[in-house]
Amino acid sequence: MPAITLGAHQQNRGGRLRLSHFIALAMVSIILMFAFGVLGVIWSSRNPQPQTTLADLTAAEGNWRRHGPASYDLELDKVGARDDHIEVRVRDGQAIFFAVNGRQPEQRRLWDTWTVPSQFEYIRADLAREIPTENTPPLIRAQFDPRTGIPWNYTYSGAGGFQSGWKIQRFTANP
């Protein structure tokens, strides 16, 4: 009789082991799914563009001077402290229209602030900022059009998670 009891005890214990194996496998699966999810988010949000240098900017400005149109319309979305939609119309190198989020500012002096040459000035100013030695330098990335030099995307990532920049949504050259 003791042999029968021992056999039943072992069989019951085996069932528990199978249940505990199932629970452990489920926990490991959940942990792995979470880890792969985090890696997926990191991978998809990474910016593959290298750090922009002064030489990159100088080359883009040269391309703009040689191949950029004197008359154009552009729309860009600004990101950072304010997420604005900017519209600019330039004719013969002069801004003739400027609007922020559909509103035209009263001060005419603001109209040139988002022309392509002004965008180059913003990037140049960010590259020239002096960084205290105890801080890490900002990460500055720009994607310039290889022919015209237009800064299609620009991102400035600074200390404390501060980020600003823009993305040109539409650019149309006008004859």
Backbone as ProteinMPNN parsed JSONL, in Angstrom:
{"seq_chain_A": "MPAITLGAHQQNRGGRLRLSHFIALAMVSIILMFAFGVLGVIWSSRNPQPQTTLADLTAAEGNWRRHGPASYDLELDKVGARDDHIEVRVRDGQAIFFAVNGRQPEQRRLWDTWTVPSQFEYIRADLAREIPTENTPPLIRAQFDPRTGIPWNYTYSGAGGFQSGWKIQRFTANP", "coords_chain_A": {"N_chain_A": [[0.8, -1.193, 0.0], [1.955, 1.255, 0.72], [3.491, 1.73, -1.571], [1.623, 2.389, -3.524], [0.568, 4.762, -2.538], [2.851, 6.354, -2.632], [3.302, 6.406, -5.389], [0.992, 7.777, -6.26], [1.438, 10.165, -5.008], [3.763, 11.049, -6.297], [2.778, 11.335, -8.877], [0.929, 13.402, -8.574], [2.678, 15.385, -7.764], [4.148, 15.666, -10.106], [2.245, 16.807, -11.781], [1.987, 19.317, -10.584], [4.531, 20.3, -11.046], [4.456, 20.556, -13.808], [2.542, 22.569, -14.064], [3.872, 24.666, -12.731], [6.059, 24.917, -14.416], [4.731, 25.826, -16.693], [3.767, 28.326, -15.795], [6.208, 29.629, -15.28], [7.278, 29.651, -17.87], [5.362, 31.266, -19.136], [5.791, 33.687, -17.76], [8.452, 34.277, -18.504], [8.036, 34.565, -21.24], [6.389, 36.853, -21.303], [8.141, 38.772, -20.252], [10.137, 38.736, -22.239], [8.617, 39.62, -24.468], [8.011, 42.21, -23.603], [10.627, 43.292, -23.457], [11.45, 43.114, -26.166], [9.545, 44.831, -27.23], [10.278, 47.301, -26.076], [12.834, 47.579, -27.218], [12.032, 47.768, -29.892], [10.647, 50.216, -29.912], [12.76, 51.961, -29.275], [14.451, 51.493, -31.477], [12.811, 52.327, -33.643], [12.51, 55.011, -33.091], [14.963, 56.126, -33.267], [17.379, 58.389, -34.632], [18.902, 58.307, -37.579], [20.585, 60.114, -38.762], [23.784, 61.66, -38.991], [25.725, 63.764, -36.748], [25.506, 67.189, -37.498], [27.855, 69.286, -39.062], [29.844, 72.313, -39.152], [31.04, 72.418, -41.646], [29.23, 70.902, -43.176], [27.009, 72.601, -43.11], [28.071, 74.901, -44.371], [28.56, 73.875, -46.936], [25.914, 73.314, -47.721], [24.824, 75.904, -47.735], [26.321, 76.994, -49.832], [25.373, 75.416, -51.96], [22.745, 76.333, -51.956], [23.112, 79.037, -52.704], [24.075, 78.653, -55.297], [22.115, 76.997, -56.583], [19.607, 77.374, -55.491], [16.22, 78.529, -55.683], [15.15, 81.897, -56.397], [12.604, 82.639, -55.938], [10.001, 81.267, -54.098], [7.672, 79.097, -52.361], [7.081, 77.992, -49.097], [6.232, 75.618, -46.582], [6.441, 74.81, -43.22], [6.744, 72.756, -40.316], [7.265, 73.61, -37.085], [9.034, 72.463, -34.246], [9.269, 72.05, -30.705], [9.47, 74.288, -27.991], [7.23, 75.578, -28.855], [4.897, 74.304, -31.049], [4.538, 75.128, -34.113], [2.924, 75.954, -37.234], [4.335, 77.112, -40.091], [4.153, 79.417, -42.76], [5.621, 80.651, -45.681], [6.167, 82.965, -48.278], [8.291, 83.742, -50.863], [9.647, 86.092, -53.076], [11.852, 86.881, -55.573], [13.943, 86.778, -53.686], [12.92, 88.124, -51.467], [10.745, 88.109, -48.69], [7.321, 87.955, -49.138], [5.048, 87.19, -47.952], [4.007, 85.933, -44.824], [3.07, 83.657, -42.349], [1.997, 82.42, -39.194], [0.659, 79.607, -37.897], [-1.581, 80.133, -39.463], [-2.009, 82.827, -39.051], [-1.131, 86.126, -39.802], [1.612, 87.977, -38.756], [1.655, 91.293, -37.365], [3.964, 92.79, -37.481], [6.121, 93.562, -39.952], [8.837, 93.082, -40.082], [9.241, 90.521, -39.145], [8.754, 88.777, -41.198], [10.851, 87.701, -42.698], [11.963, 85.763, -41.093], [11.764, 82.978, -41.421], [12.701, 82.31, -43.934], [14.733, 80.449, -46.294], [17.535, 81.275, -46.206], [17.501, 82.408, -43.603], [16.973, 80.154, -42.064], [19.395, 78.822, -42.353], [20.948, 80.593, -40.855], [19.899, 80.167, -38.274], [20.77, 77.534, -37.799], [23.541, 77.894, -37.955], [23.953, 79.596, -35.75], [23.239, 77.852, -33.655], [25.238, 75.909, -33.947], [27.426, 77.442, -33.267], [27.166, 78.052, -30.594], [28.559, 78.341, -27.378], [29.503, 75.775, -25.243], [29.437, 74.978, -21.861], [32.156, 73.324, -20.186], [31.415, 71.308, -18.369], [29.054, 70.328, -19.269], [27.39, 68.212, -21.67], [27.775, 68.507, -25.193], [25.239, 69.864, -27.429], [23.144, 67.882, -29.571], [23.107, 68.196, -32.911], [21.329, 67.992, -35.802], [20.838, 67.931, -39.255], [19.102, 67.618, -42.308], [20.026, 68.151, -45.409], [19.067, 69.218, -48.677], [20.593, 67.589, -51.369], [21.159, 68.918, -53.759], [20.07, 71.608, -53.794], [20.513, 72.485, -51.205], [18.55, 72.993, -49.329], [17.367, 72.963, -45.998], [15.75, 70.371, -45.104], [14.973, 68.919, -42.801], [15.532, 69.67, -39.406], [17.074, 69.326, -36.292], [17.656, 70.177, -32.979], [18.993, 68.975, -30.148], [19.226, 69.381, -26.823], [20.553, 69.808, -23.46], [18.865, 68.239, -20.717], [16.772, 67.165, -22.144], [15.737, 69.058, -23.85], [14.425, 70.05, -26.948], [14.378, 71.289, -30.246], [13.432, 72.482, -33.486], [12.673, 71.896, -36.983], [10.576, 70.778, -39.701], [10.38, 70.767, -43.089], [7.462, 70.798, -44.804], [6.345, 71.343, -47.273], [7.668, 72.529, -50.285], [7.892, 74.737, -52.877], [9.227, 75.789, -55.836], [9.103, 78.853, -57.566], [8.781, 80.269, -60.762]], "CA_chain_A": [[0.0, 0.0, 0.0], [2.781, 2.45, 0.678], [3.94, 1.974, -2.942], [0.533, 3.048, -4.241], [0.511, 6.13, -2.044], [4.021, 7.055, -3.153], [3.067, 6.628, -6.816], [-0.006, 8.829, -6.404], [2.087, 11.406, -4.58], [4.67, 11.461, -7.367], [1.977, 11.756, -10.021], [0.406, 14.701, -8.218], [3.813, 16.318, -7.796], [4.459, 15.896, -11.506], [1.265, 17.769, -12.291], [2.359, 20.631, -10.065], [5.725, 20.74, -11.764], [4.043, 20.993, -15.129], [1.885, 23.867, -13.897], [4.898, 25.67, -12.412], [6.813, 25.157, -15.66], [3.878, 26.649, -17.545], [3.772, 29.682, -15.235], [7.549, 30.19, -15.53], [7.37, 29.909, -19.312], [4.512, 32.423, -19.413], [6.469, 34.875, -17.235], [9.602, 34.543, -19.378], [7.484, 35.061, -22.508], [5.936, 38.235, -21.086], [9.346, 39.594, -20.1], [10.759, 38.85, -23.562], [7.777, 40.487, -25.306], [8.226, 43.578, -23.13], [11.974, 43.712, -23.86], [11.439, 43.348, -27.608], [8.743, 46.036, -27.447], [11.123, 48.458, -25.743], [13.843, 47.682, -28.282], [11.352, 48.234, -31.1], [10.408, 51.66, -29.766], [14.058, 52.624, -29.375], [14.923, 51.368, -32.86], [12.0, 53.127, -34.561], [12.617, 56.438, -32.792], [16.338, 56.595, -33.412], [17.617, 59.287, -35.751], [20.134, 57.785, -38.177], [21.42, 61.171, -39.308], [24.951, 61.992, -38.173], [25.841, 65.138, -36.246], [25.781, 68.18, -38.535], [29.047, 70.074, -38.792], [29.921, 73.609, -39.83], [31.347, 72.128, -43.056], [27.962, 70.493, -43.801], [26.207, 73.805, -43.266], [28.713, 75.749, -45.379], [28.301, 73.253, -48.238], [24.493, 73.511, -48.036], [24.645, 77.319, -48.099], [26.889, 77.148, -51.168], [24.407, 74.832, -52.9], [21.596, 77.241, -52.032], [23.499, 80.208, -53.507], [24.234, 78.25, -56.703], [20.986, 76.308, -57.193], [18.332, 77.672, -54.833], [15.395, 79.491, -56.421], [14.958, 83.218, -55.784], [11.178, 82.743, -55.604], [9.505, 79.969, -53.631], [6.714, 79.004, -51.26], [7.389, 76.857, -48.241], [5.487, 75.393, -45.344], [7.198, 73.952, -42.312], [6.232, 72.555, -38.961], [8.295, 73.872, -36.079], [8.851, 71.668, -33.033], [10.03, 72.547, -29.563], [8.636, 74.941, -26.986], [5.97, 75.83, -29.551], [4.733, 73.545, -32.286], [3.844, 76.036, -35.021], [2.937, 75.724, -38.681], [4.829, 78.358, -40.691], [4.031, 79.565, -44.213], [6.425, 81.762, -46.192], [6.257, 83.129, -49.731], [9.441, 84.587, -51.196], [9.764, 86.455, -54.487], [13.124, 87.575, -55.836], [14.743, 86.82, -52.47], [12.266, 88.885, -50.404], [9.503, 87.527, -48.189], [6.144, 88.787, -49.439], [3.966, 86.701, -47.109], [4.462, 85.121, -43.699], [1.987, 83.367, -41.401], [2.236, 81.417, -38.15], [-0.623, 78.983, -37.557], [-2.644, 80.794, -40.231], [-2.139, 84.254, -38.716], [-0.035, 86.959, -40.285], [1.996, 88.94, -37.724], [1.564, 92.701, -37.758], [5.296, 93.351, -37.693], [6.678, 93.135, -41.241], [10.226, 92.657, -39.884], [9.246, 89.095, -38.831], [8.447, 87.974, -42.374], [12.051, 87.017, -43.204], [12.544, 84.875, -40.082], [11.766, 81.566, -41.803], [13.199, 82.061, -45.285], [15.808, 79.461, -46.251], [18.763, 81.859, -45.633], [17.344, 82.566, -42.147], [17.112, 78.828, -41.476], [20.84, 78.585, -42.249], [21.44, 81.4, -39.732], [19.533, 79.466, -37.034], [21.661, 76.38, -37.636], [24.88, 78.434, -37.676], [23.954, 80.081, -34.36], [23.252, 76.687, -32.766], [26.566, 75.288, -34.027], [28.419, 78.341, -32.679], [26.96, 78.219, -29.147], [29.598, 77.812, -26.495], [28.973, 74.817, -24.277], [30.318, 74.826, -20.689], [32.877, 72.053, -20.217], [30.793, 70.264, -17.562], [27.862, 69.837, -19.962], [27.62, 67.566, -22.956], [27.332, 69.395, -26.274], [23.949, 69.486, -28.009], [23.164, 67.066, -30.775], [22.53, 69.0, -33.978], [21.194, 67.18, -37.012], [20.091, 68.555, -40.347], [19.092, 66.898, -43.575], [20.05, 69.153, -46.471], [18.864, 68.74, -50.04], [21.936, 67.481, -51.951], [21.365, 69.846, -54.878], [19.754, 73.006, -53.472], [20.933, 72.824, -49.851], [17.408, 73.267, -48.448], [17.381, 72.15, -44.765], [14.431, 69.724, -45.01], [14.737, 68.592, -41.389], [16.556, 70.179, -38.503], [16.801, 69.009, -34.891], [18.616, 70.571, -31.958], [18.682, 68.278, -28.897], [20.128, 69.896, -25.804], [20.531, 69.27, -22.103], [17.563, 68.129, -20.06], [15.744, 66.725, -23.077], [15.239, 70.159, -24.678], [14.541, 69.789, -28.367], [13.706, 72.222, -31.14], [13.773, 72.26, -34.883], [11.59, 72.013, -37.949], [10.519, 69.87, -40.845], [9.702, 71.408, -44.218], [6.392, 69.93, -45.309], [6.104, 71.632, -48.692], [8.54, 73.548, -50.874], [7.595, 74.879, -54.293], [9.963, 76.87, -56.505], [8.271, 79.637, -58.488], [9.614, 80.926, -61.798]], "C_chain_A": [[0.847, 1.263, 0.0], [3.257, 2.765, -0.742], [2.876, 2.7, -3.741], [0.44, 4.506, -3.813], [1.669, 6.949, -2.604], [3.841, 7.364, -4.632], [2.072, 7.754, -7.043], [0.593, 10.182, -6.033], [3.014, 11.939, -5.682], [3.88, 11.976, -8.579], [1.415, 13.154, -9.771], [1.51, 15.756, -8.281], [4.199, 16.639, -9.233], [3.493, 16.887, -12.138], [1.574, 19.176, -11.825], [3.584, 21.17, -10.788], [5.354, 21.227, -13.158], [3.36, 22.358, -15.053], [2.91, 24.953, -13.585], [5.777, 25.947, -13.624], [6.03, 26.061, -16.6], [3.882, 28.106, -17.078], [5.124, 30.359, -15.492], [7.715, 30.539, -16.999], [6.541, 31.133, -19.699], [5.185, 33.714, -18.945], [7.659, 35.256, -18.109], [9.119, 35.108, -20.708], [7.048, 36.513, -22.384], [7.133, 39.178, -20.98], [10.025, 39.799, -21.455], [9.94, 39.747, -24.491], [7.959, 41.955, -24.91], [9.587, 44.103, -23.593], [12.035, 43.997, -25.356], [10.602, 44.579, -27.967], [9.541, 47.302, -27.182], [12.194, 48.655, -26.813], [13.233, 48.191, -29.583], [11.085, 49.731, -31.064], [11.711, 52.429, -29.914], [14.54, 52.613, -30.818], [14.133, 52.278, -33.789], [12.135, 54.619, -34.31], [14.032, 56.977, -32.947], [16.451, 57.485, -34.647], [18.937, 58.877, -36.382], [21.053, 58.868, -38.741], [22.615, 61.438, -38.405], [24.879, 63.444, -37.691], [26.189, 66.06, -37.402], [26.979, 69.022, -38.123], [28.955, 71.419, -39.512], [30.231, 73.414, -41.312], [30.091, 71.699, -43.815], [27.101, 71.721, -44.097], [26.768, 74.702, -44.363], [28.475, 75.195, -46.779], [26.847, 73.461, -48.655], [24.215, 74.951, -48.438], [25.194, 77.594, -49.494], [25.959, 76.579, -52.234], [23.189, 75.729, -53.063], [21.934, 78.457, -52.902], [23.584, 79.858, -54.992], [22.938, 77.746, -57.342], [19.625, 76.622, -56.578], [17.538, 78.699, -55.619], [15.261, 80.813, -55.666], [13.516, 83.406, -55.334], [10.658, 81.353, -55.24], [8.439, 80.158, -52.567], [7.152, 77.82, -50.411], [6.471, 76.836, -47.039], [6.326, 74.47, -44.49], [6.477, 73.852, -40.995], [7.403, 72.684, -38.012], [7.98, 73.02, -34.853], [9.718, 72.235, -31.925], [9.091, 73.13, -28.539], [7.261, 75.266, -27.561], [5.965, 75.01, -30.832], [3.879, 74.387, -33.229], [3.914, 75.549, -36.453], [3.256, 77.07, -39.321], [4.617, 78.311, -42.206], [4.821, 80.799, -44.63], [6.34, 81.759, -47.713], [7.361, 84.142, -50.005], [9.436, 84.837, -52.697], [11.019, 87.307, -54.651], [13.927, 87.794, -54.547], [14.122, 87.575, -51.304], [10.967, 88.211, -49.984], [8.355, 88.482, -48.484], [4.933, 88.353, -48.611], [4.577, 85.832, -46.026], [3.276, 84.914, -42.769], [2.436, 82.274, -40.435], [0.874, 80.902, -37.711], [-1.793, 79.726, -38.205], [-2.808, 82.276, -39.955], [-0.903, 85.008, -39.178], [0.329, 87.981, -39.195], [1.946, 90.375, -38.261], [2.933, 93.276, -38.118], [5.935, 92.755, -38.949], [8.107, 92.603, -41.08], [10.34, 91.152, -39.575], [9.115, 88.206, -40.072], [9.652, 87.19, -42.889], [12.57, 85.928, -42.264], [12.58, 83.404, -40.479], [12.075, 81.33, -43.273], [14.353, 81.064, -45.181], [17.119, 80.075, -45.731], [18.672, 82.069, -44.115], [17.446, 81.224, -41.433], [18.593, 78.467, -41.336], [21.424, 79.361, -41.064], [21.108, 80.742, -38.386], [20.491, 78.309, -36.762], [23.064, 76.849, -37.271], [24.971, 78.919, -36.227], [23.994, 78.913, -33.375], [24.614, 76.003, -32.771], [27.629, 76.126, -33.312], [28.265, 78.521, -31.165], [28.105, 77.609, -28.368], [28.943, 76.938, -25.443], [29.927, 74.751, -23.086], [30.927, 73.426, -20.658], [32.208, 70.954, -19.394], [29.531, 69.697, -18.226], [28.252, 69.112, -21.249], [27.109, 68.497, -24.051], [25.988, 68.942, -26.827], [24.165, 68.604, -29.237], [22.414, 67.842, -31.844], [22.528, 68.163, -35.249], [20.354, 67.93, -38.033], [20.182, 67.662, -41.573], [18.952, 67.953, -44.669], [19.777, 68.499, -47.818], [20.224, 68.708, -50.731], [22.194, 68.474, -53.085], [21.191, 71.306, -54.448], [20.199, 73.434, -52.08], [19.801, 73.092, -48.884], [17.491, 72.383, -47.199], [16.0, 71.537, -44.514], [14.043, 69.423, -43.573], [15.878, 69.181, -40.575], [16.133, 69.862, -37.08], [17.971, 69.444, -34.026], [18.174, 69.881, -30.672], [19.702, 68.702, -27.859], [19.952, 69.208, -24.464], [19.107, 69.213, -21.562], [16.439, 67.714, -20.988], [15.169, 67.831, -23.934], [15.452, 69.828, -26.141], [13.786, 70.856, -29.142], [14.123, 71.889, -32.564], [12.573, 72.454, -35.78], [11.676, 70.905, -38.984], [9.746, 70.599, -41.939], [8.713, 70.401, -44.79], [6.156, 70.113, -46.805], [7.054, 72.723, -49.132], [8.255, 73.57, -52.365], [8.374, 76.055, -54.848], [9.003, 77.554, -57.484], [9.161, 80.34, -59.495], [9.612, 82.434, -61.695]], "O_chain_A": [[0.492, 2.243, -0.655], [3.413, 3.935, -1.09], [3.206, 3.553, -4.564], [0.252, 5.388, -4.652], [1.488, 8.099, -3.002], [4.186, 8.456, -5.085], [2.276, 8.597, -7.917], [0.298, 11.203, -6.654], [3.036, 13.138, -5.958], [4.284, 12.945, -9.222], [1.427, 13.996, -10.669], [1.308, 16.863, -8.779], [4.544, 17.781, -9.537], [3.9, 17.719, -12.949], [1.437, 20.128, -12.593], [3.658, 22.358, -11.102], [5.902, 22.224, -13.628], [3.593, 23.211, -15.91], [2.82, 26.054, -14.128], [6.196, 27.084, -13.839], [6.597, 26.954, -17.229], [3.99, 29.017, -17.899], [5.172, 31.527, -15.876], [8.235, 31.604, -17.334], [6.983, 31.947, -20.51], [5.155, 34.721, -19.652], [7.851, 36.432, -18.418], [9.73, 36.031, -21.246], [7.316, 37.316, -23.277], [7.126, 40.263, -21.562], [10.44, 40.912, -21.78], [10.511, 40.552, -25.227], [8.05, 42.832, -25.769], [9.686, 45.234, -24.069], [12.606, 45.005, -25.774], [10.93, 45.29, -28.917], [9.492, 48.256, -27.959], [12.43, 49.777, -27.26], [13.865, 48.968, -30.299], [11.274, 50.43, -32.06], [11.755, 53.445, -30.608], [14.994, 53.64, -31.323], [14.722, 52.938, -34.644], [11.9, 55.418, -35.216], [14.261, 58.174, -32.772], [15.685, 57.332, -35.599], [19.992, 59.079, -35.781], [22.175, 58.575, -39.154], [22.477, 61.443, -37.182], [24.07, 64.236, -38.174], [27.071, 65.748, -38.202], [27.097, 69.423, -36.965], [28.095, 71.625, -40.369], [29.735, 74.169, -42.148], [29.904, 72.086, -44.969], [26.542, 71.86, -45.185], [26.015, 75.206, -45.196], [28.216, 75.957, -47.71], [26.575, 73.753, -49.82], [23.457, 75.198, -49.376], [24.592, 78.349, -50.257], [25.775, 77.186, -53.29], [22.66, 75.875, -54.165], [21.13, 78.86, -53.743], [23.212, 80.663, -55.846], [22.679, 78.03, -58.511], [18.598, 76.181, -57.093], [18.112, 79.64, -56.166], [15.26, 80.834, -54.435], [13.232, 84.226, -54.461], [10.853, 80.39, -55.981], [8.317, 81.221, -51.959], [7.544, 76.778, -50.935], [6.006, 77.866, -46.551], [6.858, 73.47, -44.973], [5.709, 74.733, -40.608], [8.398, 71.968, -38.119], [6.821, 72.871, -34.467], [10.768, 72.825, -32.178], [8.044, 72.555, -28.242], [6.256, 75.234, -26.851], [6.927, 75.03, -31.6], [2.65, 74.365, -33.154], [4.835, 74.83, -36.839], [2.536, 78.048, -39.12], [4.872, 77.291, -42.848], [4.708, 81.858, -44.014], [6.427, 80.712, -48.355], [7.369, 85.244, -49.457], [9.247, 83.915, -53.49], [11.212, 88.309, -53.962], [14.514, 88.857, -54.344], [14.738, 87.663, -50.242], [10.18, 87.79, -50.832], [8.404, 89.66, -48.132], [3.92, 89.05, -48.569], [5.531, 85.092, -46.265], [2.563, 85.861, -42.437], [3.148, 81.341, -40.804], [0.04, 81.66, -37.217], [-2.844, 79.923, -37.594], [-3.662, 82.923, -40.562], [0.228, 84.57, -38.964], [-0.522, 88.755, -38.758], [2.165, 90.625, -39.446], [3.033, 94.157, -38.972], [6.25, 91.566, -38.985], [8.539, 91.759, -41.865], [11.415, 90.573, -39.726], [9.346, 87.0, -39.99], [9.482, 86.114, -43.462], [13.528, 85.235, -42.607], [13.368, 82.646, -39.912], [11.752, 80.271, -43.81], [14.893, 80.858, -44.095], [17.77, 79.459, -44.887], [19.675, 81.919, -43.417], [17.952, 81.159, -40.313], [19.003, 77.882, -40.333], [22.29, 78.853, -40.352], [21.928, 80.755, -37.468], [20.961, 78.127, -35.639], [23.705, 76.278, -36.388], [25.971, 78.669, -35.554], [24.703, 78.975, -32.37], [25.095, 75.566, -31.726], [28.615, 75.586, -32.811], [29.149, 79.086, -30.522], [28.561, 76.504, -28.661], [27.946, 77.322, -24.831], [31.116, 74.493, -23.275], [30.283, 72.456, -21.058], [32.407, 69.775, -19.685], [29.004, 68.681, -17.774], [29.304, 69.37, -21.833], [26.117, 69.199, -23.855], [25.631, 67.77, -26.708], [25.235, 68.599, -29.846], [21.223, 68.115, -31.7], [23.568, 67.693, -35.711], [19.303, 68.486, -37.714], [21.209, 67.035, -41.834], [17.896, 68.565, -44.831], [20.199, 67.371, -48.071], [20.948, 69.703, -50.688], [23.345, 68.83, -53.337], [22.058, 72.14, -54.706], [20.257, 74.631, -51.799], [20.056, 73.393, -47.718], [17.669, 71.172, -47.323], [15.181, 72.114, -43.799], [12.9, 69.651, -43.176], [17.032, 69.186, -41.001], [14.987, 70.094, -36.697], [19.126, 69.121, -34.305], [17.093, 70.17, -30.158], [20.893, 68.422, -27.992], [19.295, 68.173, -24.35], [18.261, 70.037, -21.909], [15.268, 67.893, -20.655], [14.216, 67.597, -24.677], [16.529, 69.38, -26.534], [12.698, 71.276, -28.748], [15.049, 71.113, -32.797], [11.587, 73.086, -35.401], [12.682, 70.209, -39.122], [8.599, 70.999, -41.739], [9.084, 69.302, -45.202], [5.813, 69.166, -47.513], [7.228, 73.724, -48.438], [8.362, 72.546, -53.04], [8.209, 77.186, -54.393], [8.196, 76.896, -58.141], [10.175, 80.936, -59.131], [10.263, 83.108, -62.493]]}, "name": "protein", "num_of_chains": 1, "seq": "MPAITLGAHQQNRGGRLRLSHFIALAMVSIILMFAFGVLGVIWSSRNPQPQTTLADLTAAEGNWRRHGPASYDLELDKVGARDDHIEVRVRDGQAIFFAVNGRQPEQRRLWDTWTVPSQFEYIRADLAREIPTENTPPLIRAQFDPRTGIPWNYTYSGAGGFQSGWKIQRFTANP"}
